[in-house]
Amino acid sequence: MLATSESRRFLGELENVYKSYGDKAAVDGLDLNVGPGELLALLGPNGAGKTTAIAMMLGLQEPDAGSVRLFGLSPSNIEARRGIGLMLQEEELASELKVRELIDSVSSYYADPYTPEEVMKLTNTTELGNRRYGKLSGGQKRLVQFALAICGRPKLLFLDEPTTGLDISARETLWKTIRDFVARGTSVLLTTHYLEEAEALADRVVVVVGGRSVASGTLEHIRGFVNRKRISCRTTLDIAQIKSWPGVVDTELDDSGRLHVTVDAAESEAVARRLFVTDQKISEVEIHRAGLNEAFRKITQEVAQ
């Protein structure tokens, strides 16, 4: 029986954990935990130690020091492992098997799994059931991998870059499914490079740099690291010109040609007025409080200095 709500506060936990490879510290005194019914987003630049931290919580690696618990037990305990679902960034599955056969195979490891029909309905993969995995597109494979991750009714779901390779529609569909699972009480540990994904889904965020937790809290708490606003618009002005204006911290042109200007909050109205006065053709103007993306940049830049 899993030691969950009655005897343990956290479903997964790293406590003062260290892990090195040679003379390089991958994880350096890290504390990390996932509570019941929450979605925790683990963020950090490449090489920050996120993958190593998750590998230790899954029991795939042993820490050099510190303690790791999964449902209050050792991660190597078979009962603890049956309480999790896992979707890795890269997965090798039998290409000759049909999707329904893969679900049947993985479900056999769990005591009370969903039926293949239930899983495919939940993940919008019903039409893929009789197709061989090796014949699927990259995005379809990601959806099937998600189906395999949830087929055992996990209490704790590990999602490593889950929407890589998905188009916008499929990504939003997967987000909805993830939210539904959290609403049912499933806990989720999410790693993602899409900060808008963390912003859309997370109850709590932990930012890891150099194997250490450098910021942790709710989205509102993390956003509070920056007192800035973001002006989005379409403009004919030169971006370099705008970037030189007082109060402008950063400028970014997205793929659609829409400009995003990050400004100090105190200067946001002055910058907005200057945009309207300077460009009479300006359109689609929106002003928002700076989000997770700006906070993440500031946090990681300050740690690097």
C-alpha positions as CSV (number, residue, x, y, z in Angstrom):
1,M,0.0,0.0,0.0
2,L,1.3,3.5,-0.9
3,A,2.2,5.8,1.9
4,T,0.4,8.8,0.5
5,S,-2.1,11.3,2.1
6,E,-2.2,9.9,5.6
7,S,1.5,9.4,6.2
8,R,3.2,11.6,3.7
9,R,2.7,15.2,2.8
10,F,4.4,14.9,-0.7
11,L,4.0,12.4,-3.4
12,G,7.5,12.9,-4.7
13,E,10.3,14.6,-2.8
14,L,14.0,15.4,-3.1
15,E,15.6,16.6,0.2
16,N,19.0,18.3,0.1
17,V,20.1,16.1,-2.8
18,Y,23.5,16.1,-4.4
19,K,24.6,14.4,-7.6
20,S,27.9,14.9,-9.5
21,Y,29.4,13.4,-12.6
22,G,33.2,13.5,-12.1
23,D,34.0,16.9,-10.9
24,K,30.8,18.5,-12.3
25,A,27.9,19.0,-9.9
26,A,24.6,18.3,-11.7
27,V,22.4,18.7,-8.6
28,D,23.7,20.8,-5.7
29,G,21.7,20.6,-2.5
30,L,18.3,20.6,-4.3
31,D,15.0,20.5,-2.4
32,L,12.0,19.6,-4.6
33,N,8.6,18.3,-3.8
34,V,5.2,17.7,-5.5
35,G,2.1,17.9,-3.4
36,P,-1.3,16.2,-3.8
37,G,-3.3,17.5,-6.7
38,E,-0.9,20.1,-7.9
39,L,0.9,20.8,-11.2
40,L,4.5,21.8,-10.6
41,A,6.5,23.2,-13.5
42,L,10.3,22.6,-13.2
43,L,12.1,25.3,-15.3
44,G,15.7,26.0,-16.0
45,P,18.2,26.5,-18.8
46,N,19.8,23.5,-20.6
47,G,22.2,21.8,-18.2
48,A,20.4,23.2,-15.1
49,G,20.0,19.7,-13.5
50,K,16.3,19.2,-14.3
51,T,16.7,15.8,-16.0
52,T,19.0,14.5,-13.3
53,A,16.6,15.6,-10.6
54,I,13.7,13.8,-12.3
55,A,15.8,10.7,-12.9
56,M,16.5,10.4,-9.2
57,M,12.9,10.9,-8.2
58,L,12.0,8.1,-10.6
59,G,14.8,5.8,-9.1
60,L,16.7,5.7,-12.4
61,Q,19.7,7.3,-10.7
62,E,21.0,7.3,-7.1
63,P,21.9,10.5,-5.3
64,D,25.4,11.0,-3.9
65,A,23.8,12.5,-0.8
66,G,20.4,13.5,0.4
67,S,17.1,11.6,0.4
68,V,14.6,10.8,-2.3
69,R,11.1,9.6,-1.7
70,L,8.2,8.5,-3.9
71,F,4.9,8.2,-2.1
72,G,7.0,8.1,1.1
73,L,8.9,5.1,-0.1
74,S,12.1,4.4,-2.0
75,P,11.7,5.1,-5.7
76,S,12.9,1.6,-6.4
77,N,9.9,0.1,-4.5
78,I,7.6,-1.5,-7.0
79,E,4.4,-0.3,-5.3
80,A,5.7,3.3,-5.5
81,R,6.5,2.9,-9.2
82,R,3.0,1.6,-9.9
83,G,1.7,5.0,-8.8
84,I,3.4,7.0,-11.5
85,G,3.0,7.7,-15.2
86,L,5.9,8.8,-17.3
87,M,6.2,10.7,-20.6
88,L,9.8,11.3,-21.6
89,Q,11.1,13.8,-24.2
90,E,12.4,10.9,-26.3
91,E,10.9,7.4,-26.2
92,E,11.7,4.3,-28.2
93,L,8.6,2.1,-28.7
94,A,8.0,-1.0,-30.8
95,S,7.3,0.4,-34.3
96,E,5.5,-2.7,-35.5
97,L,2.9,-2.7,-32.8
98,K,-0.5,-1.0,-33.2
99,V,-1.4,1.7,-30.8
100,R,-4.1,-0.4,-29.1
101,E,-1.5,-3.2,-28.6
102,L,1.0,-0.8,-27.0
103,I,-1.7,0.5,-24.6
104,D,-2.7,-3.1,-23.7
105,S,1.0,-4.0,-23.1
106,V,1.7,-1.0,-20.8
107,S,-1.6,-1.3,-19.0
108,S,-0.7,-4.8,-17.9
109,Y,1.8,-3.4,-15.4
110,Y,-0.9,-1.7,-13.4
111,A,-3.6,-3.0,-11.0
112,D,-6.5,-0.8,-12.1
113,P,-5.7,0.6,-15.6
114,Y,-8.0,2.4,-18.0
115,T,-9.3,0.2,-20.9
116,P,-7.7,1.0,-24.2
117,E,-11.0,2.6,-25.3
118,E,-11.1,4.9,-22.3
119,V,-7.4,6.0,-22.7
120,M,-7.8,6.7,-26.4
121,K,-11.0,8.7,-25.8
122,L,-9.3,10.7,-23.1
123,T,-6.3,11.5,-25.4
124,N,-8.2,11.9,-28.7
125,T,-6.3,9.0,-30.2
126,T,-9.2,6.7,-31.0
127,E,-8.7,6.9,-34.7
128,L,-5.1,5.8,-34.3
129,G,-5.9,2.6,-32.4
130,N,-5.4,0.2,-35.3
131,R,-2.4,2.0,-36.8
132,R,1.1,0.9,-36.4
133,Y,3.2,3.2,-34.1
134,G,6.0,3.4,-36.6
135,K,3.7,4.8,-39.3
136,L,2.5,7.7,-37.2
137,S,3.7,11.4,-37.5
138,G,5.8,12.9,-34.8
139,G,2.9,14.7,-33.3
140,Q,0.7,11.6,-33.3
141,K,3.5,9.7,-31.6
142,R,3.6,12.3,-28.8
143,L,-0.1,11.9,-28.2
144,V,0.3,8.1,-28.0
145,Q,3.1,8.5,-25.6
146,F,0.9,10.6,-23.4
147,A,-1.8,7.9,-23.6
148,L,0.7,5.4,-22.4
149,A,1.7,7.7,-19.5
150,I,-1.8,7.9,-18.2
151,C,-3.2,4.4,-18.9
152,G,-2.4,3.2,-15.4
153,R,-4.4,6.0,-13.6
154,P,-1.3,7.5,-12.1
155,K,-1.4,9.4,-8.9
156,L,1.8,11.3,-10.0
157,L,2.4,12.0,-13.7
158,F,5.9,13.0,-15.0
159,L,5.7,15.0,-18.2
160,D,9.1,15.9,-19.9
161,E,8.5,18.4,-22.7
162,P,5.1,16.9,-23.5
163,T,4.0,19.1,-26.4
164,T,7.3,19.0,-28.4
165,G,6.3,18.4,-32.0
166,L,2.6,19.2,-31.6
167,D,0.8,21.8,-33.6
168,I,-1.1,24.6,-31.8
169,S,-4.5,22.7,-31.9
170,A,-3.0,19.5,-30.6
171,R,-1.1,21.3,-27.9
172,E,-4.2,23.1,-26.6
173,T,-6.1,19.8,-26.6
174,L,-3.3,18.2,-24.6
175,W,-3.3,21.1,-22.2
176,K,-7.0,20.6,-21.6
177,T,-6.5,16.9,-20.9
178,I,-3.7,17.6,-18.4
179,R,-6.0,20.2,-16.6
180,D,-8.7,17.6,-16.5
181,F,-6.4,15.1,-14.8
182,V,-5.2,17.6,-12.3
183,A,-8.9,18.4,-11.5
184,R,-9.4,14.7,-10.8
185,G,-6.6,14.8,-8.2
186,T,-3.6,13.7,-10.3
187,S,-0.3,15.4,-9.4
188,V,1.9,16.5,-12.3
189,L,5.6,17.3,-12.5
190,L,6.1,19.2,-15.8
191,T,9.4,20.2,-17.5
192,T,9.1,22.4,-20.5
193,H,10.9,25.0,-22.6
194,Y,7.6,26.6,-23.5
195,L,7.2,29.1,-20.7
196,E,3.7,29.9,-22.0
197,E,2.9,26.2,-21.3
198,A,4.0,26.6,-17.7
199,E,2.1,29.8,-17.4
200,A,-1.1,28.1,-18.8
201,L,-0.9,25.0,-16.6
202,A,1.2,25.4,-13.4
203,D,0.0,25.9,-9.8
204,R,3.6,26.3,-8.7
205,V,6.9,26.9,-10.4
206,V,10.5,26.0,-9.4
207,V,13.4,27.6,-11.3
208,V,16.6,25.5,-11.2
209,V,20.0,26.9,-12.2
210,G,23.3,25.1,-11.7
211,G,21.6,22.3,-9.9
212,R,20.1,24.6,-7.3
213,S,16.6,26.0,-6.8
214,V,16.9,29.8,-7.2
215,A,13.2,30.7,-7.2
216,S,10.0,28.9,-6.1
217,G,6.4,29.8,-5.7
218,T,3.1,30.4,-7.4
219,L,3.0,32.1,-10.8
220,E,2.0,35.4,-9.1
221,H,5.0,35.1,-6.8
222,I,7.4,34.4,-9.7
223,R,5.9,37.2,-11.8
224,G,6.6,39.5,-8.8
225,F,10.3,39.2,-9.5
226,V,9.8,41.8,-12.3
227,N,8.0,45.1,-12.0
228,R,7.5,45.4,-15.8
229,K,4.7,45.4,-18.4
230,R,4.6,44.1,-21.9
231,I,3.2,46.1,-24.8
232,S,2.2,44.1,-27.9
233,C,1.4,45.7,-31.2
234,R,1.9,45.9,-35.0
235,T,4.1,48.8,-36.0
236,T,6.0,50.2,-38.9
237,L,8.7,51.7,-36.6
238,D,12.2,50.4,-36.6
239,I,12.7,48.0,-33.7
240,A,16.2,49.3,-32.9
241,Q,14.7,52.8,-32.5
242,I,12.1,51.6,-30.0
243,K,14.7,49.6,-28.0
244,S,16.6,52.9,-27.5
245,W,13.7,54.7,-25.8
246,P,13.7,55.4,-22.1
247,G,12.0,52.6,-20.0
248,V,12.3,49.9,-22.8
249,V,14.0,46.8,-21.4
250,D,13.6,44.5,-24.4
251,T,12.0,44.1,-27.8
252,E,11.0,40.8,-29.5
253,L,9.4,40.2,-32.9
254,D,7.3,37.0,-33.0
255,D,6.8,34.8,-36.1
256,S,3.6,36.6,-37.0
257,G,5.4,40.0,-37.2
258,R,3.9,41.2,-34.0
259,L,6.2,43.3,-31.7
260,H,6.4,42.7,-28.0
261,V,8.1,45.5,-26.0
262,T,9.0,44.9,-22.3
263,V,9.1,48.1,-20.3
264,D,9.5,49.2,-16.7
265,A,6.1,49.4,-15.2
266,A,6.5,53.1,-14.3
267,E,7.3,53.9,-18.0
268,S,4.6,51.8,-19.7
269,E,2.1,54.6,-20.2
270,A,4.8,57.0,-21.6
271,V,6.1,54.3,-24.0
272,A,2.6,53.5,-25.2
273,R,1.8,57.2,-25.8
274,R,5.1,57.5,-27.8
275,L,4.2,54.5,-29.9
276,F,0.8,56.1,-30.8
277,V,2.3,59.5,-31.5
278,T,5.2,58.2,-33.6
279,D,3.4,55.6,-35.6
280,Q,-0.1,56.6,-36.9
281,K,-0.5,53.1,-38.4
282,I,0.0,51.2,-35.2
283,S,-2.6,48.5,-34.6
284,E,-3.5,45.6,-32.4
285,V,-2.1,47.2,-29.3
286,E,-2.3,45.3,-26.0
287,I,-0.7,46.1,-22.6
288,H,-0.2,43.3,-20.0
289,R,1.7,42.8,-16.9
290,A,5.0,41.1,-17.6
291,G,4.6,37.3,-17.4
292,L,6.7,34.3,-16.6
293,N,8.9,34.7,-19.6
294,E,10.3,38.0,-18.4
295,A,10.6,36.8,-14.8
296,F,12.5,33.7,-15.9
297,R,14.9,35.8,-17.9
298,K,15.6,38.1,-15.0
299,I,16.0,35.3,-12.5
300,T,18.5,33.3,-14.6
301,Q,20.4,36.4,-15.7
302,E,20.9,37.5,-12.1
303,V,22.1,34.1,-11.1
304,A,24.6,34.1,-14.0
305,Q,26.1,37.4,-13.0
